[in-house]
Amino acid sequence: MYNREGKHKLSQKVLSDYLLSGNLTKEEEANILFYIATTYRSVNDHMMCLDYLNQASAIVKELPVGNLLRMRLDYEYAFVYFDYNQYDKCRQAMAHIAAQKYLNSNPEDDAYILMQQGFLFLKDRKLHDAELKYKEALGVMREVNSCNTPVVFGKMIELYGLQKNVKKAEALYKESMKLSDSCGILKYKIYSATEMEKVYKINGDLDKAFIVGSLLDTLRNEDDLETKVAEMHMIDKSYLEKEQLKQEETGLLEVILVLVVVILISVFVVFLFYKKTKRLKRDKFRIKKELDVKNEELNNYPNGNDSENVSIEQKLEILVAGKLTERQTELLKLMADGLSNKEIGEKLFITESTVKYHIKNIYSLLELKDRKDFFKKLRNV
């Protein structure tokens, strides 16, 4: 429940507290390790997920053959290998599941397996077979847990993008975003928007790709996945430290050592940050100086035999000649004003990587090599 609500840190803390409580049976310990693994997978920390799955598997080997957790671990291995892009291992895990012929499997888990089979068909360019698997997975998922259907929608959006069927992809995208919103699952909105942005890009609709990309920036800022993973690792580290203190009964010494390490790391991080900040300021000053010189040349450069100078706005209008969108033109004006990519991103409320992406498109449309070439052509207008 906490994972679905995006409260991964809380989920991790509750599970870690159970482990620290002691008096657990082997089966209970294995189940808690399994749930910690699924929590890490939900935030895409696949290495930690596999580590906890391996710990749980080691305990399960001591449990009766018919224990339900054996099956759940088999499915989870298939899921994490798939998410981790280790498709050969995923195929092996799914083949193992099929060989076991589990009678009490979870229909929702089976829907994910069907979806993964569809994606593997997609990788092999068997698009028709992929679509059939996706539809089968969607049918099962709608019956057992409609809130998780956006996972299947995302794969189908990718499929229709490859088939150049943008309308179908857009319809699924709208349905997926609406359902993700009503179920309160932010990561599904991010996933659907990511796939839709790819569809627009591969089909050449850069304006719509830019709109979806801007939405993605906002959603990712809301999700702040990196912070969640870092916090979970801190909780996990706390659990390991407490367990070690409990076993070795040398708490005071270990606490002192941990504090010393934290202080040293903090000092080192502050030192690196200081050096990086100093370097960035120096580079920014140098770039700003160069751009000021170029802007001064542009503003003072005469137009032919005309005694009056042409403004930068007029030069930009001539250079663009209707080839750019309004948004791209706005970005180009900020470049002409001498703003860096980071400053442009702050002005337009987009990420620096998004700025670089649009600058690349602008260079292509205006047949420019780089920023130096841009100022050169602007000066010669």
Steps between C-alpha positions, in 0.01 A plus 500: 500500500776745595689423176195575289457832678864583432593469869794268436704635790218425744456152357873437534503622861207282606659190346843578649342548843344155473841350423655680797225390736638142516297190595419433135460158346709418195192526279407840644855628448502375140165670430623833638817476288278428198288812564811716543617367162171598334525846658843551347374380161219755514761778508716333230784405737546159338831411664355536850187313391709204380709508818193465723346238271818295533486532880136387502576212261777372728248473785223350284726208410460387862119521483258229374485453120138610477559834672318779316796735528702282259255584223490871589880518488503330158261762362692788662826384343329504159368852564828653622705344218249647255512846661880476512511426123662160561270335249686169468471445876138613483424238232662233718301610805171495304585157356562376854160635611328327206673172586377514861135515384391691809130449574464780755670783313383859534306611185660844527847342491393292199389823327850644547653182357274530193603863461869406521450229240340763277798731542744222411298444182530875439880482534497224238288728274203263518260789542179304439591237761599776740163673461311175567697441822449858612124477445488171690695657788272806495189282521631317807625816669170682453319220683738470797647850549399778263735747673799308362381501138720808419798261514353314201385825337858627500622196306211528254574871447855403403366232263259738323779756471709247307197423283467876426148490648526819702122534549477164676800589714341836593171334597679254732713782641193705597333196657819406686555851639138527611510160674841567660367830631183346645702220665757748630802321350751762388759259362247367245436855375876545458528166317210575261627851425852367437372250242273759334789746468701226322207435262481868401876517449528192277201623298646848455246700704751704700251761621288239677815327623605832654164540676508147644867547590416814699230304687756226569736753659224606737399144587859391564553796730190393694619140521864576592595133457869555573420641845271206577770247408759688706268506802428128463871425490545702816229295672655183367841613625349575840356149518834342412682711756253413777520131413876510517492683834262239635721209396842636596400703811757762413253781443700796624806433286295446184293814555821702535641346182179573308501861619863546396423358154193725462702805602782415260254439218320826578828694499599334174162575342517863614852526357388354164196728495719803570740409219216431258322826592820698458567341161142558383513865601828544313366327187175694516688831528718407201201395287305811601793718403529333159125531439504868603770564242302318229178683593683831484632408154144409390350824628773715340526317168361710210246351257652544149524862406224605740627744759264367768561175687253212481377384845566147623122436492489590132803287425341205682177546305693492172709200605201298623284582196201312638692172535458472879206466736417781738659306788818431303523866397466604865785265592715637215448858623629400842807347331557829318477683834801296614322270747653160576300176457437486874377862510275437198353196678425711809336767285277250316446268799654197327805284570843570354484171306172613341666829401785308333249283316317801353822684415607195302169512306539874442852454361364237261212717381720808449797299364729615780807314627520641851448814708803666345356441154167644620661829608703513180188467279308741721778756459499461122122541462 
